[in-house]
């Protein structure tokens, strides 16, 4: 049968089969450079946060934002 690997679901009144070649792709693969960029940004944030722990809340936000 051509629909052995088809996805089958029930919509309330009928069974519907979608052949394998019509499946939607699941998400994009992210590049490693993006992850490295996020990691370095996080490290900068954590360093600025630890440096500004003793400041009042409003000054802390400005300090972190400027860093």
PDB file of N, H, CA, C and O in Angstrom:
ATOM      1  N   UNK A   1       0.839  -1.178   0.000  1.00  0.00           N
ATOM      2  CA  UNK A   1       0.000   0.000   0.000  1.00  0.00           C
ATOM      3  C   UNK A   1       0.886   1.245   0.000  1.00  0.00           C
ATOM      4  O   UNK A   1       1.929   1.257   0.654  1.00  0.00           O
ATOM      5  N   UNK A   2       0.491   2.282  -0.717  1.00  0.00           N
ATOM      6  H   UNK A   2      -0.356   2.272  -1.249  1.00  0.00           H
ATOM      7  CA  UNK A   2       1.282   3.498  -0.870  1.00  0.00           C
ATOM      8  C   UNK A   2       1.271   4.352   0.393  1.00  0.00           C
ATOM      9  O   UNK A   2       2.134   5.215   0.554  1.00  0.00           O
ATOM     10  N   UNK A   3       0.316   4.130   1.289  1.00  0.00           N
ATOM     11  H   UNK A   3      -0.385   3.429   1.158  1.00  0.00           H
ATOM     12  CA  UNK A   3       0.178   4.984   2.464  1.00  0.00           C
ATOM     13  C   UNK A   3       0.605   4.296   3.753  1.00  0.00           C
ATOM     14  O   UNK A   3       0.071   4.610   4.817  1.00  0.00           O
ATOM     15  N   UNK A   4       1.550   3.370   3.686  1.00  0.00           N
ATOM     16  H   UNK A   4       1.984   3.115   2.821  1.00  0.00           H
ATOM     17  CA  UNK A   4       1.992   2.670   4.895  1.00  0.00           C
ATOM     18  C   UNK A   4       2.631   3.616   5.908  1.00  0.00           C
ATOM     19  O   UNK A   4       2.442   3.448   7.113  1.00  0.00           O
ATOM     20  N   UNK A   5       3.385   4.610   5.432  1.00  0.00           N
ATOM     21  H   UNK A   5       3.538   4.746   4.453  1.00  0.00           H
ATOM     22  CA  UNK A   5       4.073   5.539   6.341  1.00  0.00           C
ATOM     23  C   UNK A   5       3.351   6.876   6.442  1.00  0.00           C
ATOM     24  O   UNK A   5       3.948   7.870   6.858  1.00  0.00           O
ATOM     25  N   UNK A   6       2.090   6.912   6.073  1.00  0.00           N
ATOM     26  H   UNK A   6       1.605   6.105   5.736  1.00  0.00           H
ATOM     27  CA  UNK A   6       1.315   8.153   6.112  1.00  0.00           C
ATOM     28  C   UNK A   6       0.888   8.476   7.539  1.00  0.00           C
ATOM     29  O   UNK A   6       0.699   7.586   8.368  1.00  0.00           O
ATOM     30  N   UNK A   7       0.741   9.759   7.801  1.00  0.00           N
ATOM     31  H   UNK A   7       0.894  10.483   7.128  1.00  0.00           H
ATOM     32  CA  UNK A   7       0.192  10.188   9.079  1.00  0.00           C
ATOM     33  C   UNK A   7      -1.326  10.136   8.966  1.00  0.00           C
ATOM     34  O   UNK A   7      -1.906  10.685   8.029  1.00  0.00           O
ATOM     35  N   UNK A   8      -1.963   9.475   9.923  1.00  0.00           N
ATOM     36  H   UNK A   8      -1.492   9.030  10.685  1.00  0.00           H
ATOM     37  CA  UNK A   8      -3.411   9.324   9.892  1.00  0.00           C
ATOM     38  C   UNK A   8      -3.999   9.999  11.123  1.00  0.00           C
ATOM     39  O   UNK A   8      -3.519   9.796  12.239  1.00  0.00           O
ATOM     40  N   UNK A   9      -5.037  10.802  10.919  1.00  0.00           N
ATOM     41  H   UNK A   9      -5.427  10.967  10.012  1.00  0.00           H
ATOM     42  CA  UNK A   9      -5.732  11.410  12.044  1.00  0.00           C
ATOM     43  C   UNK A   9      -7.228  11.422  11.776  1.00  0.00           C
ATOM     44  O   UNK A   9      -7.668  11.257  10.639  1.00  0.00           O
ATOM     45  N   UNK A  10      -7.993  11.617  12.821  1.00  0.00           N
ATOM     46  H   UNK A  10      -7.635  11.751  13.745  1.00  0.00           H
ATOM     47  CA  UNK A  10      -9.455  11.593  12.753  1.00  0.00           C
ATOM     48  C   UNK A  10      -9.956  12.994  13.021  1.00  0.00           C
ATOM     49  O   UNK A  10      -9.652  13.560  14.071  1.00  0.00           O
ATOM     50  N   UNK A  11     -10.716  13.572  12.102  1.00  0.00           N
ATOM     51  H   UNK A  11     -10.962  13.112  11.249  1.00  0.00           H
ATOM     52  CA  UNK A  11     -11.181  14.939  12.267  1.00  0.00           C
ATOM     53  C   UNK A  11     -12.602  15.030  12.813  1.00  0.00           C
ATOM     54  O   UNK A  11     -13.235  16.082  12.717  1.00  0.00           O
ATOM     55  N   UNK A  12     -13.099  13.963  13.373  1.00  0.00           N
ATOM     56  H   UNK A  12     -12.585  13.109  13.451  1.00  0.00           H
ATOM     57  CA  UNK A  12     -14.429  13.976  13.960  1.00  0.00           C
ATOM     58  C   UNK A  12     -15.428  13.183  13.154  1.00  0.00           C
ATOM     59  O   UNK A  12     -16.368  12.639  13.733  1.00  0.00           O
ATOM     60  N   UNK A  13     -15.275  13.091  11.856  1.00  0.00           N
ATOM     61  H   UNK A  13     -14.511  13.534  11.386  1.00  0.00           H
ATOM     62  CA  UNK A  13     -16.197  12.348  11.031  1.00  0.00           C
ATOM     63  C   UNK A  13     -15.502  11.474  10.007  1.00  0.00           C
ATOM     64  O   UNK A  13     -16.097  10.548   9.456  1.00  0.00           O
ATOM     65  N   UNK A  14     -14.225  11.779   9.754  1.00  0.00           N
ATOM     66  H   UNK A  14     -13.741  12.532  10.201  1.00  0.00           H
ATOM     67  CA  UNK A  14     -13.494  11.050   8.726  1.00  0.00           C
ATOM     68  C   UNK A  14     -12.054  10.812   9.164  1.00  0.00           C
ATOM     69  O   UNK A  14     -11.488  11.596   9.927  1.00  0.00           O
ATOM     70  N   UNK A  15     -11.472   9.729   8.678  1.00  0.00           N
ATOM     71  H   UNK A  15     -11.932   9.093   8.059  1.00  0.00           H
ATOM     72  CA  UNK A  15     -10.047   9.493   8.848  1.00  0.00           C
ATOM     73  C   UNK A  15      -9.334  10.129   7.668  1.00  0.00           C
ATOM     74  O   UNK A  15      -9.770   9.991   6.525  1.00  0.00           O
ATOM     75  N   UNK A  16      -8.227  10.832   7.945  1.00  0.00           N
ATOM     76  H   UNK A  16      -7.873  10.943   8.874  1.00  0.00           H
ATOM     77  CA  UNK A  16      -7.479  11.510   6.893  1.00  0.00           C
ATOM     78  C   UNK A  16      -6.035  11.040   6.957  1.00  0.00           C
ATOM     79  O   UNK A  16      -5.437  10.998   8.032  1.00  0.00           O
ATOM     80  N   UNK A  17      -5.471  10.683   5.795  1.00  0.00           N
ATOM     81  H   UNK A  17      -5.957  10.718   4.922  1.00  0.00           H
ATOM     82  CA  UNK A  17      -4.082  10.221   5.706  1.00  0.00           C
ATOM     83  C   UNK A  17      -3.291  11.200   4.859  1.00  0.00           C
ATOM     84  O   UNK A  17      -3.727  11.603   3.781  1.00  0.00           O
ATOM     85  N   UNK A  18      -2.123  11.578   5.360  1.00  0.00           N
ATOM     86  H   UNK A  18      -1.769  11.251   6.236  1.00  0.00           H
ATOM     87  CA  UNK A  18      -1.251  12.483   4.627  1.00  0.00           C
ATOM     88  C   UNK A  18       0.017  11.703   4.283  1.00  0.00           C
ATOM     89  O   UNK A  18       0.701  11.224   5.188  1.00  0.00           O
ATOM     90  N   UNK A  19       0.349  11.564   2.986  1.00  0.00           N
ATOM     91  H   UNK A  19      -0.207  11.953   2.252  1.00  0.00           H
ATOM     92  CA  UNK A  19       1.547  10.820   2.585  1.00  0.00           C
ATOM     93  C   UNK A  19       2.825  11.458   3.142  1.00  0.00           C
ATOM     94  O   UNK A  19       2.857  12.659   3.408  1.00  0.00           O
ATOM     95  N   UNK A  20       3.865  10.655   3.314  1.00  0.00           N
ATOM     96  H   UNK A  20       3.839   9.680   3.097  1.00  0.00           H
ATOM     97  CA  UNK A  20       5.118  11.100   3.929  1.00  0.00           C
ATOM     98  C   UNK A  20       5.733  12.299   3.219  1.00  0.00           C
ATOM     99  O   UNK A  20       6.265  13.182   3.893  1.00  0.00           O
ATOM    100  N   UNK A  21       5.685  12.372   1.900  1.00  0.00           N
ATOM    101  H   UNK A  21       5.253  11.656   1.353  1.00  0.00           H
ATOM    102  CA  UNK A  21       6.337  13.482   1.197  1.00  0.00           C
ATOM    103  C   UNK A  21       5.653  14.823   1.428  1.00  0.00           C
ATOM    104  O   UNK A  21       6.176  15.853   1.004  1.00  0.00           O
ATOM    105  N   UNK A  22       4.503  14.838   2.085  1.00  0.00           N
ATOM    106  H   UNK A  22       4.078  14.000   2.429  1.00  0.00           H
ATOM    107  CA  UNK A  22       3.791  16.087   2.352  1.00  0.00           C
ATOM    108  C   UNK A  22       3.905  16.551   3.810  1.00  0.00           C
ATOM    109  O   UNK A  22       3.230  17.501   4.206  1.00  0.00           O
ATOM    110  N   UNK A  23       4.741  15.901   4.601  1.00  0.00           N
ATOM    111  H   UNK A  23       5.289  15.129   4.279  1.00  0.00           H
ATOM    112  CA  UNK A  23       4.920  16.326   5.988  1.00  0.00           C
ATOM    113  C   UNK A  23       5.603  17.679   6.014  1.00  0.00           C
ATOM    114  O   UNK A  23       6.435  17.980   5.158  1.00  0.00           O
ATOM    115  N   UNK A  24       5.256  18.484   6.984  1.00  0.00           N
ATOM    116  H   UNK A  24       4.580  18.239   7.680  1.00  0.00           H
ATOM    117  CA  UNK A  24       5.926  19.762   7.150  1.00  0.00           C
ATOM    118  C   UNK A  24       7.272  19.526   7.809  1.00  0.00           C
ATOM    119  O   UNK A  24       7.435  18.598   8.601  1.00  0.00           O
ATOM    120  N   UNK A  25       8.214  20.355   7.482  1.00  0.00           N
ATOM    121  H   UNK A  25       8.082  21.109   6.839  1.00  0.00           H
ATOM    122  CA  UNK A  25       9.538  20.245   8.102  1.00  0.00           C
ATOM    123  C   UNK A  25       9.468  20.754   9.527  1.00  0.00           C
ATOM    124  O   UNK A  25       8.731  21.692   9.830  1.00  0.00           O
ATOM    125  N   UNK A  26      10.226  20.141  10.380  1.00  0.00           N
ATOM    126  H   UNK A  26      10.825  19.379  10.134  1.00  0.00           H
ATOM    127  CA  UNK A  26      10.216  20.551  11.789  1.00  0.00           C
ATOM    128  C   UNK A  26      11.376  21.488  12.071  1.00  0.00           C
ATOM    129  O   UNK A  26      12.513  21.035  12.200  1.00  0.00           O
ATOM    130  N   UNK A  27      11.118  22.766  12.168  1.00  0.00           N
ATOM    131  H   UNK A  27      10.194  23.134  12.063  1.00  0.00           H
ATOM    132  CA  UNK A  27      12.097  23.770  12.585  1.00  0.00           C
ATOM    133  C   UNK A  27      13.369  23.807  11.771  1.00  0.00           C
ATOM    134  O   UNK A  27      13.676  22.877  11.024  1.00  0.00           O
ATOM    135  N   UNK A  28      14.104  24.890  11.923  1.00  0.00           N
ATOM    136  H   UNK A  28      13.855  25.645  12.530  1.00  0.00           H
ATOM    137  CA  UNK A  28      15.386  25.043  11.253  1.00  0.00           C
ATOM    138  C   UNK A  28      16.505  24.697  12.211  1.00  0.00           C
ATOM    139  O   UNK A  28      16.362  24.845  13.424  1.00  0.00           O
ATOM    140  N   UNK A  29      17.600  24.244  11.677  1.00  0.00           N
ATOM    141  H   UNK A  29      17.716  24.123  10.691  1.00  0.00           H
ATOM    142  CA  UNK A  29      18.779  24.000  12.498  1.00  0.00           C
ATOM    143  C   UNK A  29      19.495  25.323  12.699  1.00  0.00           C
ATOM    144  O   UNK A  29      19.673  26.092  11.754  1.00  0.00           O
ATOM    145  N   UNK A  30      19.894  25.577  13.899  1.00  0.00           N
ATOM    146  H   UNK A  30      19.750  24.952  14.666  1.00  0.00           H
ATOM    147  CA  UNK A  30      20.598  26.816  14.194  1.00  0.00           C
ATOM    148  C   UNK A  30      22.092  26.604  14.023  1.00  0.00           C
ATOM    149  O   UNK A  30      22.601  25.502  14.225  1.00  0.00           O
ATOM    150  N   UNK A  31      22.776  27.649  13.656  1.00  0.00           N
ATOM    151  H   UNK A  31      22.363  28.544  13.491  1.00  0.00           H
ATOM    152  CA  UNK A  31      24.213  27.553  13.477  1.00  0.00           C
ATOM    153  C   UNK A  31      24.912  27.693  14.823  1.00  0.00           C
ATOM    154  O   UNK A  31      24.363  28.270  15.762  1.00  0.00           O
ATOM    155  N   UNK A  32      26.103  27.169  14.905  1.00  0.00           N
ATOM    156  H   UNK A  32      26.548  26.700  14.142  1.00  0.00           H
ATOM    157  CA  UNK A  32      26.836  27.226  16.171  1.00  0.00           C
ATOM    158  C   UNK A  32      27.313  28.644  16.468  1.00  0.00           C
ATOM    159  O   UNK A  32      27.491  28.993  17.635  1.00  0.00           O
ATOM    160  N   UNK A  33      27.523  29.462  15.450  1.00  0.00           N
ATOM    161  H   UNK A  33      27.379  29.178  14.502  1.00  0.00           H
ATOM    162  CA  UNK A  33      27.991  30.821  15.695  1.00  0.00           C
ATOM    163  C   UNK A  33      26.956  31.616  16.487  1.00  0.00           C
ATOM    164  O   UNK A  33      27.319  32.452  17.315  1.00  0.00           O
ATOM    165  N   UNK A  34      25.680  31.365  16.241  1.00  0.00           N
ATOM    166  H   UNK A  34      25.385  30.686  15.569  1.00  0.00           H
ATOM    167  CA  UNK A  34      24.623  32.048  16.988  1.00  0.00           C
ATOM    168  C   UNK A  34      24.684  31.663  18.462  1.00  0.00           C
ATOM    169  O   UNK A  34      24.516  32.513  19.337  1.00  0.00           O
ATOM    170  N   UNK A  35      24.925  30.376  18.737  1.00  0.00           N
ATOM    171  H   UNK A  35      25.062  29.686  18.027  1.00  0.00           H
ATOM    172  CA  UNK A  35      25.016  29.924  20.118  1.00  0.00           C
ATOM    173  C   UNK A  35      26.219  30.552  20.817  1.00  0.00           C
ATOM    174  O   UNK A  35      26.127  30.937  21.983  1.00  0.00           O
ATOM    175  N   UNK A  36      27.335  30.657  20.122  1.00  0.00           N
ATOM    176  H   UNK A  36      27.410  30.344  19.175  1.00  0.00           H
ATOM    177  CA  UNK A  36      28.519  31.267  20.711  1.00  0.00           C
ATOM    178  C   UNK A  36      28.269  32.738  21.006  1.00  0.00           C
ATOM    179  O   UNK A  36      28.715  33.256  22.030  1.00  0.00           O
ATOM    180  N   UNK A  37      27.553  33.413  20.106  1.00  0.00           N
ATOM    181  H   UNK A  37      27.190  32.993  19.274  1.00  0.00           H
ATOM    182  CA  UNK A  37      27.245  34.822  20.306  1.00  0.00           C
ATOM    183  C   UNK A  37      26.356  35.008  21.530  1.00  0.00           C
ATOM    184  O   UNK A  37      26.563  35.936  22.312  1.00  0.00           O
ATOM    185  N   UNK A  38      25.375  34.140  21.698  1.00  0.00           N
ATOM    186  H   UNK A  38      25.207  33.386  21.062  1.00  0.00           H
ATOM    187  CA  UNK A  38      24.479  34.211  22.849  1.00  0.00           C
ATOM    188  C   UNK A  38      25.256  33.939  24.131  1.00  0.00           C
ATOM    189  O   UNK A  38      25.031  34.592  25.149  1.00  0.00           O
ATOM    190  N   UNK A  39      26.163  32.982  24.079  1.00  0.00           N
ATOM    191  H   UNK A  39      26.346  32.451  23.251  1.00  0.00           H
ATOM    192  CA  UNK A  39      26.963  32.651  25.252  1.00  0.00           C
ATOM    193  C   UNK A  39      27.823  33.813  25.705  1.00  0.00           C
ATOM    194  O   UNK A  39      27.912  34.087  26.902  1.00  0.00           O
ATOM    195  N   UNK A  40      28.458  34.501  24.769  1.00  0.00           N
ATOM    196  H   UNK A  40      28.386  34.278  23.797  1.00  0.00           H
ATOM    197  CA  UNK A  40      29.316  35.627  25.144  1.00  0.00           C
ATOM    198  C   UNK A  40      28.475  36.783  25.685  1.00  0.00           C
ATOM    199  O   UNK A  40      28.910  37.488  26.595  1.00  0.00           O
ATOM    200  N   UNK A  41      27.280  36.986  25.136  1.00  0.00           N
ATOM    201  H   UNK A  41      26.926  36.413  24.396  1.00  0.00           H
ATOM    202  CA  UNK A  41      26.391  38.033  25.629  1.00  0.00           C
ATOM    203  C   UNK A  41      25.950  37.721  27.045  1.00  0.00           C
ATOM    204  O   UNK A  41      25.885  38.611  27.893  1.00  0.00           O
ATOM    205  N   UNK A  42      25.652  36.472  27.297  1.00  0.00           N
ATOM    206  H   UNK A  42      25.705  35.749  26.608  1.00  0.00           H
ATOM    207  CA  UNK A  42      25.229  36.066  28.634  1.00  0.00           C
ATOM    208  C   UNK A  42      26.353  36.264  29.643  1.00  0.00           C
ATOM    209  O   UNK A  42      26.113  36.715  30.763  1.00  0.00           O
ATOM    210  N   UNK A  43      27.575  35.928  29.250  1.00  0.00           N
ATOM    211  H   UNK A  43      27.770  35.561  28.341  1.00  0.00           H
ATOM    212  CA  UNK A  43      28.720  36.115  30.146  1.00  0.00           C
ATOM    213  C   UNK A  43      28.900  37.595  30.490  1.00  0.00           C
ATOM    214  O   UNK A  43      29.184  37.941  31.637  1.00  0.00           O
ATOM    215  N   UNK A  44      28.732  38.467  29.487  1.00  0.00           N
ATOM    216  H   UNK A  44      28.501  38.186  28.555  1.00  0.00           H
ATOM    217  CA  UNK A  44      28.854  39.905  29.732  1.00  0.00           C
ATOM    218  C   UNK A  44      27.780  40.371  30.703  1.00  0.00           C
ATOM    219  O   UNK A  44      28.052  41.165  31.604  1.00  0.00           O
ATOM    220  N   UNK A  45      26.544  39.872  30.515  1.00  0.00           N
ATOM    221  H   UNK A  45      26.324  39.228  29.783  1.00  0.00           H
ATOM    222  CA  UNK A  45      25.446  40.256  31.398  1.00  0.00           C
ATOM    223  C   UNK A  45      25.721  39.801  32.825  1.00  0.00           C
ATOM    224  O   UNK A  45      25.551  40.573  33.769  1.00  0.00           O
ATOM    225  N   UNK A  46      26.144  38.553  32.985  1.00  0.00           N
ATOM    226  H   UNK A  46      26.282  37.926  32.218  1.00  0.00           H
ATOM    227  CA  UNK A  46      26.397  38.035  34.329  1.00  0.00           C
ATOM    228  C   UNK A  46      27.506  38.797  35.024  1.00  0.00           C
ATOM    229  O   UNK A  46      27.430  39.042  36.228  1.00  0.00           O
ATOM    230  N   UNK A  47      28.538  39.177  34.281  1.00  0.00           N
ATOM    231  H   UNK A  47      28.600  38.978  33.303  1.00  0.00           H
ATOM    232  CA  UNK A  47      29.632  39.944  34.869  1.00  0.00           C
ATOM    233  C   UNK A  47      29.132  41.318  35.310  1.00  0.00           C
ATOM    234  O   UNK A  47      29.445  41.761  36.415  1.00  0.00           O
ATOM    235  N   UNK A  48      28.366  41.991  34.468  1.00  0.00           N
ATOM    236  H   UNK A  48      28.112  41.632  33.571  1.00  0.00           H
ATOM    237  CA  UNK A  48      27.837  43.311  34.819  1.00  0.00           C
ATOM    238  C   UNK A  48      26.882  43.208  35.999  1.00  0.00           C
ATOM    239  O   UNK A  48      26.857  44.093  36.854  1.00  0.00           O
ATOM    240  N   UNK A  49      26.099  42.138  36.056  1.00  0.00           N
ATOM    241  H   UNK A  49      26.119  41.419  35.362  1.00  0.00           H
ATOM    242  CA  UNK A  49      25.149  41.971  37.148  1.00  0.00           C
ATOM    243  C   UNK A  49      25.868  41.773  38.474  1.00  0.00           C
ATOM    244  O   UNK A  49      25.484  42.367  39.481  1.00  0.00           O
ATOM    245  N   UNK A  50      26.907  40.945  38.485  1.00  0.00           N
ATOM    246  H   UNK A  50      27.219  40.463  37.667  1.00  0.00           H
ATOM    247  CA  UNK A  50      27.639  40.727  39.735  1.00  0.00           C
ATOM    248  C   UNK A  50      28.343  42.007  40.191  1.00  0.00           C
ATOM    249  O   UNK A  50      28.461  42.256  41.391  1.00  0.00           O
ATOM    250  N   UNK A  51      28.812  42.819  39.237  1.00  0.00           N
ATOM    251  H   UNK A  51      28.716  42.616  38.262  1.00  0.00           H
ATOM    252  CA  UNK A  51      29.470  44.076  39.595  1.00  0.00           C
ATOM    253  C   UNK A  51      28.483  45.091  40.173  1.00  0.00           C
ATOM    254  O   UNK A  51      28.868  45.950  40.966  1.00  0.00           O
ATOM    255  N   UNK A  52      27.219  44.994  39.782  1.00  0.00           N
ATOM    256  H   UNK A  52      26.905  44.295  39.138  1.00  0.00           H
ATOM    257  CA  UNK A  52      26.251  46.012  40.184  1.00  0.00           C
ATOM    258  C   UNK A  52      25.280  45.542  41.267  1.00  0.00           C
ATOM    259  O   UNK A  52      24.238  46.170  41.456  1.00  0.00           O
ATOM    260  N   UNK A  53      25.580  44.484  41.966  1.00  0.00           N
ATOM    261  H   UNK A  53      26.427  43.974  41.812  1.00  0.00           H
ATOM    262  CA  UNK A  53      24.659  43.962  42.987  1.00  0.00           C
ATOM    263  C   UNK A  53      24.386  44.948  44.114  1.00  0.00           C
ATOM    264  O   UNK A  53      23.288  44.958  44.670  1.00  0.00           O
ATOM    265  N   UNK A  54      25.348  45.760  44.453  1.00  0.00           N
ATOM    266  H   UNK A  54      26.240  45.752  44.001  1.00  0.00           H
ATOM    267  CA  UNK A  54      25.191  46.667  45.584  1.00  0.00           C
ATOM    268  C   UNK A  54      24.475  47.968  45.199  1.00  0.00           C
ATOM    269  O   UNK A  54      24.100  48.738  46.083  1.00  0.00           O
ATOM    270  N   UNK A  55      24.280  48.224  43.922  1.00  0.00           N
ATOM    271  H   UNK A  55      24.584  47.598  43.204  1.00  0.00           H
ATOM    272  CA  UNK A  55      23.608  49.449  43.485  1.00  0.00           C
ATOM    273  C   UNK A  55      22.095  49.337  43.680  1.00  0.00           C
ATOM    274  O   UNK A  55      21.557  48.230  43.712  1.00  0.00           O
ATOM    275  N   UNK A  56      21.402  50.481  43.811  1.00  0.00           N
ATOM    276  H   UNK A  56      21.840  51.379  43.785  1.00  0.00           H
ATOM    277  CA  UNK A  56      19.938  50.450  43.848  1.00  0.00           C
ATOM    278  C   UNK A  56      19.383  49.938  42.513  1.00  0.00           C
ATOM    279  O   UNK A  56      20.080  49.923  41.499  1.00  0.00           O
ATOM    280  N   UNK A  57      18.131  49.527  42.538  1.00  0.00           N
ATOM    281  H   UNK A  57      17.564  49.540  43.362  1.00  0.00           H
ATOM    282  CA  UNK A  57      17.528  48.849  41.391  1.00  0.00           C
ATOM    283  C   UNK A  57      17.603  49.669  40.093  1.00  0.00           C
ATOM    284  O   UNK A  57      17.990  49.142  39.050  1.00  0.00           O
ATOM    285  N   UNK A  58      17.237  50.945  40.156  1.00  0.00           N
ATOM    286  H   UNK A  58      16.922  51.373  41.003  1.00  0.00           H
ATOM    287  CA  UNK A  58      17.240  51.771  38.938  1.00  0.00           C
ATOM    288  C   UNK A  58      18.652  51.978  38.398  1.00  0.00           C
ATOM    289  O   UNK A  58      18.880  51.920  37.190  1.00  0.00           O
ATOM    290  N   UNK A  59      19.585  52.218  39.295  1.00  0.00           N
ATOM    291  H   UNK A  59      19.400  52.265  40.276  1.00  0.00           H
ATOM    292  CA  UNK A  59      20.972  52.414  38.871  1.00  0.00           C
ATOM    293  C   UNK A  59      21.542  51.114  38.316  1.00  0.00           C
ATOM    294  O   UNK A  59      22.334  51.133  37.373  1.00  0.00           O
ATOM    295  N   UNK A  60      21.147  50.003  38.891  1.00  0.00           N
ATOM    296  H   UNK A  60      20.504  49.988  39.656  1.00  0.00           H
ATOM    297  CA  UNK A  60      21.614  48.699  38.425  1.00  0.00           C
ATOM    298  C   UNK A  60      21.167  48.460  36.990  1.00  0.00           C
ATOM    299  O   UNK A  60      21.957  48.003  36.164  1.00  0.00           O
ATOM    300  N   UNK A  61      19.894  48.769  36.682  1.00  0.00           N
ATOM    301  H   UNK A  61      19.253  49.141  37.353  1.00  0.00           H
ATOM    302  CA  UNK A  61      19.382  48.588  35.322  1.00  0.00           C
ATOM    303  C   UNK A  61      20.179  49.428  34.325  1.00  0.00           C
ATOM    304  O   UNK A  61      20.554  48.939  33.259  1.00  0.00           O
ATOM    305  N   UNK A  62      20.437  50.681  34.665  1.00  0.00           N
ATOM    306  H   UNK A  62      20.133  51.079  35.530  1.00  0.00           H
ATOM    307  CA  UNK A  62      21.201  51.570  33.784  1.00  0.00           C
ATOM    308  C   UNK A  62      22.628  51.052  33.596  1.00  0.00           C
ATOM    309  O   UNK A  62      23.158  51.062  32.485  1.00  0.00           O
ATOM    310  N   UNK A  63      23.247  50.597  34.696  1.00  0.00           N
ATOM    311  H   UNK A  63      22.816  50.588  35.598  1.00  0.00           H
ATOM    312  CA  UNK A  63      24.613  50.091  34.636  1.00  0.00           C
ATOM    313  C   UNK A  63      24.709  48.875  33.732  1.00  0.00           C
ATOM    314  O   UNK A  63      25.618  48.791  32.906  1.00  0.00           O
ATOM    315  N   UNK A  64      23.792  47.938  33.875  1.00  0.00           N
ATOM    316  H   UNK A  64      23.054  48.006  34.546  1.00  0.00           H
ATOM    317  CA  UNK A  64      23.788  46.726  33.062  1.00  0.00           C
ATOM    318  C   UNK A  64      23.530  47.080  31.595  1.00  0.00           C
ATOM    319  O   UNK A  64      24.185  46.545  30.700  1.00  0.00           O
ATOM    320  N   UNK A  65      22.585  47.974  31.355  1.00  0.00           N
ATOM    321  H   UNK A  65      22.054  48.409  32.082  1.00  0.00           H
ATOM    322  CA  UNK A  65      22.259  48.382  29.991  1.00  0.00           C
ATOM    323  C   UNK A  65      23.457  49.027  29.312  1.00  0.00           C
ATOM    324  O   UNK A  65      23.727  48.754  28.142  1.00  0.00           O
ATOM    325  N   UNK A  66      24.179  49.883  30.034  1.00  0.00           N
ATOM    326  H   UNK A  66      23.960  50.104  30.984  1.00  0.00           H
ATOM    327  CA  UNK A  66      25.344  50.562  29.472  1.00  0.00           C
ATOM    328  C   UNK A  66      26.508  49.617  29.223  1.00  0.00           C
ATOM    329  O   UNK A  66      27.279  49.827  28.287  1.00  0.00           O
ATOM    330  N   UNK A  67      26.647  48.593  30.034  1.00  0.00           N
ATOM    331  H   UNK A  67      26.020  48.423  30.794  1.00  0.00           H
ATOM    332  CA  UNK A  67      27.712  47.604  29.842  1.00  0.00           C
ATOM    333  C   UNK A  67      27.416  46.796  28.592  1.00  0.00           C
ATOM    334  O   UNK A  67      28.184  45.902  28.237  1.00  0.00           O
TER     335      UNK A  67
END
